[in-house]
């Protein structure tokens, strides 16, 4: 498992502008090689978002808005080293700023272990089949 702690800032929550620094963590597990966990360590308890590894890669390196749906990325206009992660859920919307160079370094560590497109999905598929049979 590869993990990386990242300083984060809530810039908008529920339509309200704010500035709330907190710690976040990125995790990648070779058992689920296509996904990255973004863990937000907030006062009410950890909030975990599962983000596609390729989506995070493209979103963290794109110079324009990237993604659609519940997770979108864009460069933060005020500070060029910030990656803005826009999260949408039934509970609301939040814009979280992450240090973009730290995210890229994290992704480079994953890439060194398992290149994009070269993931071994055997364990993931076996786990999915087990889940289906248990249901």
N, CA and C of each residue as an Amber inpcrd file, in Angstrom:
protein
   405
   0.8550000  -1.1830000   0.0000000   0.0000000   0.0000000   0.0000000
   0.8910000   1.2330000   0.0000000   0.5050000   2.2010000  -0.7940000
   1.2220000   3.4690000  -0.8500000   0.3020000   4.5420000  -0.2740000
   0.8140000   5.2920000   0.6920000   0.0260000   6.3580000   1.3070000
   0.8290000   7.6590000   1.2890000   0.0990000   8.7440000   1.3440000
   0.7290000  10.0540000   1.3730000  -0.1940000  11.0270000   2.0950000
   0.3190000  11.6610000   3.1350000  -0.4560000  12.6990000   3.8110000
  -0.3150000  13.9950000   3.0220000  -1.4120000  14.7410000   2.9600000
  -1.4430000  15.9700000   2.1820000  -2.1650000  17.0390000   2.9910000
  -1.6020000  18.2270000   3.0210000  -2.3250000  19.3420000   3.6230000
  -3.4630000  19.7220000   2.6890000  -4.6170000  19.9830000   3.2620000
  -5.7990000  20.3120000   2.4750000  -6.5070000  21.5060000   3.0990000
  -7.3290000  22.1550000   2.2820000  -8.0980000  23.3070000   2.7430000
  -9.4900000  23.2180000   2.1360000 -10.5090000  23.3370000   2.9820000
 -11.8680000  23.4650000   2.4670000 -12.0320000  24.9230000   2.0610000
 -12.2900000  25.1560000   0.7730000 -12.4680000  26.5200000   0.2790000
 -13.9360000  26.8900000   0.1140000 -14.7680000  25.8730000  -0.0700000
 -16.2040000  26.1120000  -0.2000000 -16.9220000  24.8780000   0.3190000
 -17.9610000  25.1010000   1.0850000 -18.7700000  24.0030000   1.5980000
 -20.2250000  24.4300000   1.5840000 -21.0550000  23.6270000   0.9210000
 -22.4760000  23.9400000   0.8630000 -22.7730000  25.3060000   0.2820000
 -21.9730000  25.7600000  -0.6620000 -22.2130000  27.0550000  -1.2890000
 -21.6180000  28.2390000  -0.5390000 -21.0050000  27.9910000   0.6160000
 -20.4350000  29.0660000   1.4180000 -18.9150000  29.0520000   1.2930000
 -18.3190000  30.1990000   0.9690000 -16.8660000  30.3000000   0.9220000
 -16.3090000  30.2210000   2.3300000 -15.2050000  29.5200000   2.4810000
 -14.5720000  29.3870000   3.7950000 -13.0920000  29.1030000   3.5840000
 -12.3670000  28.9580000   4.6550000 -10.9410000  28.6090000   4.5990000
 -10.6650000  27.7780000   5.8450000 -10.7760000  26.4520000   5.6900000
 -10.6070000  25.5550000   6.8290000  -9.5110000  24.5400000   6.5010000
  -8.3010000  24.7540000   7.0380000  -7.2270000  23.7910000   6.7910000
  -7.4640000  22.4980000   7.5770000  -7.0500000  21.3870000   6.9960000
  -7.1270000  20.0900000   7.6660000  -6.1630000  19.1510000   6.9690000
  -6.0320000  17.9490000   7.4940000  -5.1460000  16.9720000   6.8950000
  -5.9510000  15.9530000   6.1010000  -5.4140000  15.5850000   4.9610000
  -6.0190000  14.5470000   4.1260000  -4.9530000  13.4860000   3.8670000
  -5.3940000  12.3870000   3.3160000  -4.4680000  11.3000000   3.0230000
  -4.8820000  10.6340000   1.7230000  -3.9050000  10.3130000   0.8990000
  -4.1360000   9.5490000  -0.3160000  -3.6150000   8.1360000  -0.0830000
  -4.3940000   7.1300000  -0.4990000  -3.9780000   5.7400000  -0.3420000
  -4.2270000   4.9790000  -1.6340000  -3.2800000   4.1290000  -1.9700000
  -3.4320000   3.2320000  -3.1150000  -3.0560000   1.8350000  -2.6570000
  -3.9270000   0.8890000  -2.9480000  -3.7130000  -0.5020000  -2.5680000
  -3.6420000  -1.3350000  -3.8350000  -2.5680000  -2.1090000  -4.0400000
  -2.4580000  -2.9130000  -5.2590000  -3.5680000  -3.9530000  -5.4130000
  -4.2990000  -4.2250000  -4.3380000  -5.4380000  -5.1530000  -4.4360000
  -6.5520000  -4.5260000  -5.2760000  -6.6840000  -3.1940000  -5.2180000
  -7.6450000  -2.4610000  -6.0470000  -6.8540000  -1.4250000  -6.8450000
  -6.1300000  -1.8570000  -7.8710000  -5.1480000  -0.9890000  -8.5150000
  -5.7200000   0.1570000  -9.3430000  -7.0130000   0.1400000  -9.6080000
  -7.6130000   1.1910000 -10.4280000  -8.1500000   2.3550000  -9.6050000
  -8.0840000   2.2530000  -8.2750000  -8.7010000   3.2640000  -7.4140000
  -7.7000000   3.8500000  -6.4250000  -7.9710000   5.0790000  -6.0290000
  -7.2300000   5.7660000  -4.9800000  -8.2520000   6.2310000  -3.9480000
  -7.9120000   6.0830000  -2.6890000  -8.7710000   6.5810000  -1.6170000
  -8.2820000   7.9690000  -1.2080000  -9.1840000   8.9200000  -1.1860000
  -8.9120000  10.2500000  -0.6380000  -9.6180000  10.2830000   0.7060000
  -8.8320000  10.3150000   1.7740000  -9.3870000  10.2940000   3.1300000
  -9.2600000  11.6940000   3.7100000 -10.3870000  12.2870000   4.0160000
 -10.4310000  13.6300000   4.5860000 -10.5760000  13.4890000   6.0960000
  -9.5420000  13.8810000   6.8340000  -9.5660000  13.8030000   8.3000000
 -10.1730000  15.1000000   8.8330000 -11.4900000  15.0710000   9.0240000
 -12.2150000  16.2570000   9.4810000 -12.7090000  16.0310000  10.9040000
 -13.0580000  17.1120000  11.6360000 -13.4480000  16.9760000  13.0440000
 -14.5960000  15.9880000  13.3070000 -15.5380000  15.8690000  12.3720000
 -16.6690000  14.9580000  12.5880000 -16.3230000  13.5050000  12.3030000
 -15.1000000  13.2430000  11.8850000 -14.6700000  11.8840000  11.5590000
 -14.2010000  11.8190000  10.1170000 -13.5000000  10.7650000   9.8020000
 -12.9440000  10.6220000   8.4560000 -14.0440000  10.4670000   7.4100000
 -13.8250000  11.1210000   6.2830000 -14.6970000  10.9880000   5.1250000
 -13.8280000  10.4060000   4.0120000 -14.2780000   9.2990000   3.4230000
 -13.4880000   8.6060000   2.4180000 -14.1670000   8.7100000   1.0530000
 -13.4070000   9.1560000   0.0780000 -13.8580000   9.2100000  -1.3080000
 -12.9880000   8.2680000  -2.1140000 -13.5960000   7.4310000  -2.9310000
 -12.8610000   6.5670000  -3.8390000 -12.8590000   7.2390000  -5.2060000
 -11.6550000   7.4420000  -5.7110000 -11.4770000   8.1490000  -6.9750000
 -10.7170000   7.2300000  -7.9220000 -11.1580000   7.1680000  -9.1440000
 -10.4270000   6.3970000 -10.1420000  -9.0070000   6.9230000 -10.2770000
  -8.0630000   6.0140000 -10.2960000  -6.6560000   6.4050000 -10.3840000
  -6.3860000   7.2180000 -11.6520000  -6.9290000   6.7980000 -12.7760000
  -6.7150000   7.5190000 -14.0280000  -7.3680000   8.8980000 -13.9780000
  -8.5480000   8.9990000 -13.3570000  -9.2140000  10.2930000 -13.2020000
  -8.3560000  11.2330000 -12.3660000  -7.8010000  10.7230000 -11.2590000
  -6.9410000  11.5540000 -10.4130000  -5.6970000  11.9750000 -11.1800000
  -5.1300000  11.0670000 -11.9400000  -3.9380000  11.3900000 -12.7200000
  -4.2400000  12.4910000 -13.7310000  -5.2900000  12.3080000 -14.5090000
  -5.6250000  13.3130000 -15.5300000  -6.0530000  14.6280000 -14.8850000
  -6.8240000  14.5440000 -13.8070000  -7.2840000  15.7560000 -13.1290000
  -6.1570000  16.5420000 -12.4980000  -5.1390000  15.8450000 -11.9960000
  -4.0430000  16.5450000 -11.3100000  -3.0380000  17.1540000 -12.2690000
  -3.0880000  16.7520000 -13.5440000  -2.1340000  17.2920000 -14.5120000
  -2.7950000  18.1600000 -15.5850000  -4.1120000  18.2210000 -15.5810000
  -4.8250000  19.0030000 -16.5930000  -4.7390000  20.4940000 -16.2820000
  -4.6210000  21.2820000 -17.3190000  -4.6110000  22.7380000 -17.1510000
  -6.0110000  23.3260000 -17.2190000  -7.0000000  22.4910000 -17.5430000
  -8.3820000  22.9340000 -17.6170000  -9.2210000  22.0750000 -16.6760000
 -10.4830000  22.4150000 -16.5250000 -11.3840000  21.6070000 -15.7030000
 -11.4080000  20.1930000 -16.2520000 -11.4750000  19.2220000 -15.3460000
 -11.4870000  17.8330000 -15.7890000 -12.4340000  17.0170000 -14.9170000
 -13.1620000  16.1170000 -15.5530000 -14.0660000  15.2210000 -14.8460000
 -15.4910000  15.7150000 -14.9240000 -16.3980000  14.7930000 -14.6820000
 -17.8120000  15.1280000 -14.5750000 -18.4140000  14.1870000 -13.5540000
 -19.5220000  14.5370000 -13.0220000 -20.1210000  13.6970000 -11.9970000
 -19.7460000  14.1620000 -10.6040000 -19.5250000  13.2130000  -9.7100000
 -19.3140000  13.5230000  -8.2910000 -17.9290000  14.0770000  -7.9610000
 -16.9360000  13.8000000  -8.8160000 -15.5700000  14.2620000  -8.5670000
 -15.0660000  14.9820000  -9.8120000 -14.6900000  16.2490000  -9.6060000
 -14.1430000  17.0390000 -10.7090000 -12.8860000  17.7560000 -10.2040000
 -12.0260000  18.1090000 -11.1350000 -10.7650000  18.7650000 -10.7920000
 -10.6000000  20.0380000 -11.6050000  -9.8840000  20.9830000 -11.0180000
  -9.4570000  22.1510000 -11.7730000  -8.3290000  22.8140000 -11.0000000
  -7.4910000  23.5240000 -11.7320000  -6.4260000  24.2850000 -11.0910000
  -7.0650000  25.4220000 -10.3140000  -6.5880000  25.6630000  -9.1300000
  -7.1200000  26.7490000  -8.3090000  -6.5300000  28.0520000  -8.8370000
  -7.3650000  29.0340000  -9.0990000  -6.9410000  30.2640000  -9.7710000
  -5.9990000  31.1240000  -8.9330000  -6.1660000  31.1450000  -7.6230000
  -5.4030000  32.0620000  -6.7800000  -3.9710000  31.5670000  -6.5460000
  -3.8150000  30.2910000  -6.2530000  -2.4980000  29.7120000  -5.9580000
  -2.2320000  28.5970000  -6.9640000  -1.2080000  28.7610000  -7.7970000
  -0.9960000  27.8290000  -8.9100000  -0.6280000  26.4110000  -8.4630000
  -0.1210000  26.2490000  -7.2480000   0.2630000  24.9080000  -6.7950000
  -0.8960000  24.1410000  -6.1610000  -2.0820000  24.7330000  -6.1900000
  -3.2490000  24.0570000  -5.6100000  -4.0510000  23.3480000  -6.6830000
  -4.4400000  22.1310000  -6.3480000  -5.3610000  21.3680000  -7.1690000
  -6.7090000  21.4250000  -6.4660000  -7.7090000  21.9070000  -7.1480000
  -9.0380000  22.0010000  -6.5700000  -9.8200000  20.7390000  -6.8950000
 -10.2640000  20.0450000  -5.8660000 -11.0760000  18.8410000  -6.0140000
 -12.4980000  19.2300000  -5.6220000 -13.4090000  19.1250000  -6.5620000
 -14.8060000  19.4940000  -6.3330000 -15.5960000  18.2090000  -6.0950000
 -16.1210000  18.0510000  -4.8990000 -16.8140000  16.8360000  -4.4980000
 -18.3070000  17.1080000  -4.3530000 -19.1250000  16.2790000  -4.9710000
 -20.5800000  16.4080000  -4.8850000 -21.1640000  15.1120000  -4.3460000
 -22.0810000  15.2410000  -3.4150000 -22.7890000  14.0860000  -2.8720000
 -24.2120000  14.5250000  -2.5350000 -25.0890000  13.5820000  -2.2170000
 -26.4350000  13.9730000  -1.7990000 -26.4280000  14.8900000  -0.5710000
 -25.3610000  14.8140000   0.2420000 -25.2740000  15.6450000   1.4430000
 -24.8070000  17.0610000   1.1400000 -24.2410000  17.2930000  -0.0660000
 -23.7940000  18.6390000  -0.3930000 -22.5910000  18.6640000  -1.3060000
 -21.9760000  19.8340000  -1.3810000 -20.8540000  20.0880000  -2.2770000
 -19.7190000  20.7010000  -1.4640000 -18.4850000  20.3100000  -1.8010000
 -17.3160000  20.9240000  -1.1650000 -16.2080000  21.0600000  -2.1970000
 -15.4930000  22.1790000  -2.1280000 -14.2930000  22.3870000  -2.9190000
 -13.1100000  22.2770000  -1.9700000 -12.2490000  21.3110000  -2.2480000
 -11.0960000  21.0240000  -1.4010000  -9.8360000  21.3340000  -2.1940000
  -8.9420000  22.1240000  -1.6230000  -7.6630000  22.4200000  -2.2680000
  -6.6000000  21.4810000  -1.7210000  -5.8880000  20.8130000  -2.6330000
  -4.7710000  19.9460000  -2.2740000  -3.5050000  20.5010000  -2.9160000
  -2.3660000  20.1980000  -2.3340000  -1.1000000  20.6080000  -2.9140000
  -0.8460000  19.7450000  -4.1470000  -0.9350000  20.3350000  -5.3320000
  -0.8380000  19.5890000  -6.5850000   0.4940000  18.8580000  -6.7390000
   1.6430000  19.4620000  -6.4330000   2.8960000  18.7090000  -6.5520000
   2.9390000  17.4680000  -5.6580000   2.3310000  17.5270000  -4.4700000
   2.2960000  16.3490000  -3.5900000   1.4440000  15.2370000  -4.1970000
   0.3240000  15.6050000  -4.8190000  -0.5360000  14.6110000  -5.4710000
   0.2220000  13.9570000  -6.6240000   0.9250000  14.7490000  -7.4150000
   1.6810000  14.2110000  -8.5520000   2.8000000  13.2810000  -8.0610000
   3.4970000  13.6620000  -6.9900000   4.5370000  12.7780000  -6.4330000
   3.9450000  11.4480000  -5.9740000   2.7760000  11.5020000  -5.3310000
   2.0830000  10.2890000  -4.9010000   1.7760000   9.4040000  -6.1130000
   1.2350000   9.9990000  -7.1570000   0.9110000   9.2410000  -8.3670000
   2.1670000   8.6790000  -9.0310000   3.2730000   9.4030000  -8.9790000
   4.5310000   8.9030000  -9.5340000   5.0340000   7.6820000  -8.7580000
   4.8300000   7.6810000  -7.4450000   5.2200000   6.5090000  -6.6380000
   4.4020000   5.2890000  -7.0510000   3.1090000   5.4940000  -7.3120000
   2.2620000   4.3880000  -7.7690000   2.7370000   3.9160000  -9.1400000
   2.9800000   4.8680000 -10.0250000   3.4020000   4.5480000 -11.3900000
   4.6880000   3.7230000 -11.3950000   5.5890000   4.0080000 -10.4680000
   6.8390000   3.2520000 -10.3800000   6.5850000   1.7910000 -10.0030000
   5.5270000   1.5690000  -9.2400000   5.1780000   0.1990000  -8.8340000
   4.2650000  -0.4840000  -9.8450000   3.3680000   0.2880000 -10.4630000
   2.3780000  -0.2940000 -11.3760000   1.9460000   0.7770000 -12.3770000
   2.4300000   0.6590000 -13.6000000   2.1320000   1.6590000 -14.6280000
   0.6450000   1.6480000 -14.9770000   0.1130000   2.8440000 -15.2820000
  -1.2730000   2.9380000 -15.7370000  -1.4630000   2.0460000 -16.9630000
  -2.5280000   1.2780000 -16.9510000  -2.8070000   0.3650000 -18.0480000
  -2.1770000  -1.0020000 -17.8920000  -1.3030000  -1.1570000 -16.9010000
  -0.6270000  -2.4360000 -16.6700000  -1.0870000  -3.1100000 -15.3690000
  -2.2140000  -2.6660000 -14.8310000  -2.7040000  -3.1770000 -13.5600000
  -3.0910000  -4.6510000 -13.6780000  -2.7550000  -5.4280000 -12.6470000
  -3.1780000  -6.8250000 -12.5640000  -4.5300000  -6.8300000 -11.8540000
  -5.5740000  -7.1710000 -12.5820000  -6.9290000  -7.1130000 -12.0380000
  -7.4140000  -8.4520000 -11.5090000  -6.5490000  -9.4660000 -11.4590000
  -6.9450000 -10.8010000 -11.0280000  -7.5630000 -10.7750000  -9.6360000
  -6.8730000 -10.1380000  -8.6730000  -7.3930000 -10.1010000  -7.2980000
  -8.6990000  -9.3160000  -7.2250000  -8.7990000  -8.2180000  -7.9490000
 -10.0230000  -7.4070000  -7.9420000 -11.2010000  -8.1970000  -8.4930000
 -10.9780000  -8.9010000  -9.5890000 -12.0580000  -9.6860000 -10.1950000
 -12.4520000 -10.8390000  -9.2920000 -11.4710000 -11.5170000  -8.6960000
 -11.7710000 -12.6130000  -7.7700000 -12.5950000 -12.1160000  -6.5830000
 -12.2280000 -10.9420000  -6.0450000 -12.9820000 -10.3710000  -4.9300000
 -14.4000000 -10.0190000  -5.3210000 -14.5820000  -9.4770000  -6.5170000
 -15.9080000  -9.1260000  -7.0140000 -16.7690000 -10.3740000  -7.1840000
 -16.1960000 -11.4290000  -7.7120000 -16.9400000 -12.6910000  -7.8740000
 -17.3530000 -13.2420000  -6.5160000 -16.4650000 -13.1850000  -5.5380000
 -16.8100000 -13.6410000  -4.1810000 -17.9630000 -12.8310000  -3.6150000
 -17.9310000 -11.5070000  -3.8070000 -19.0290000 -10.6440000  -3.3320000
 -20.3440000 -11.0210000  -3.9740000 -20.3190000 -11.2870000  -5.2580000
 -21.5590000 -11.6450000  -5.9770000 -22.1210000 -12.9380000  -5.4240000
 -21.2780000 -13.9240000  -5.1780000 -21.7450000 -15.2080000  -4.6680000
 -22.2750000 -15.1160000  -3.2360000 -21.7330000 -14.1710000  -2.4510000
 -22.2140000 -13.9900000  -1.0750000 -23.5640000 -13.3080000  -1.0210000
 -23.8950000 -12.5350000  -2.0380000 -25.1310000 -11.7400000  -2.0450000
 -26.3590000 -12.6070000  -2.2450000
